[in-house]
């Protein structure tokens, strides 16, 4: 994600909770990108997340713009009273359908009614928090993007930070994709064929929200 932020002149402060780093008071920051990891829903209650949960929820209440990505998208929902369960695996470049609510949303502005994104997850949101608005879906996963009511808080299940080069490295390095009979060459080719700087659009839109606030 740093390479995308650098395009916009933003220097991030990176916090690695999985390495024992403590999350500072996020209310002191202009915005929060809450990224992913390898944790599954049954691990969301691990004390590892206690400090992070407290800081994220403080930031939500304070109106700090937040974008949760993949695991961050799921943890936000879990902490806000929704539900995340194990689901079907989605891997590779897949079409995301933008709903009517999403087409008027500032995070998804400029993406039209459908776009391709890189997906790499086996868990899914099965129930959104009460005030959340569904913005986009894929064929297998209903909640690909949501906004928390009128707050500047979003979650996306897809990985907007991946470009075709990064995705190709992940795809070719995955033994289970080969073992499951996936066409690796086609999975790679779709990215190069369909990618339209999703990273620049999503991150640029989010930073515009940050700037205007």
Phi, psi and omega in degrees: 000332182302322182295327178288315180299323180299329177299332182258011178073025181254130175253111185277159167259114184265130178240123180254094180297325181293346177256011177088006179286140183271134180283126178284181177291109185286349177290348178272358184251156180287328182195164183229125169257114189253097194266188195265191182177189187259011185281146181254164186306323181291349179262358185293343180269002181298136178305341176309326186267357188301311180295317180297316179301313181299317182290320179296315182293326173299317181293321177302312181294330181277354179083019177288130176299131182226136173235111176270133183238126176057254178299320178300320175302316181287317181296321176304312180297315179302313182288337182265008174101005176273198185220136177233132180225164173295140182223207178272145179288136169239121182221129178110192181271119184226153179285138176246127180265126180268124179282172181303319179296327181286330182289342176257008185270138183295331180289323184262010181303134177091358183265352179073202183267356176200144176210163177260140179219158178273128182239143179203079184205155177235005178241160182210156175282123179257345174209124178279156171302156188305319185271357184288148180245124178287129184249326185204153182218160168244178183299320184262340186234114184296318184259092174264337177203142176213162172235144180274086180057231179263009180278157177277053184233123182230157169225140175229132179283328179287170184249089185293342183284349182274131169255176184299327180292313178298317181295322180299319179299317180294315182297312182290338180271002183261114179286328184290333176295317178296314182295333179274002175086015179288147176277096185299317182298321179289321177301318179291315184296325180302319180300312180293330182281324190253347186293136182222050180052052177301322180302312181297321181291307183295310182294319178299317178296317180296317180293331176294321175299315179301314183298317184286345178264000000 
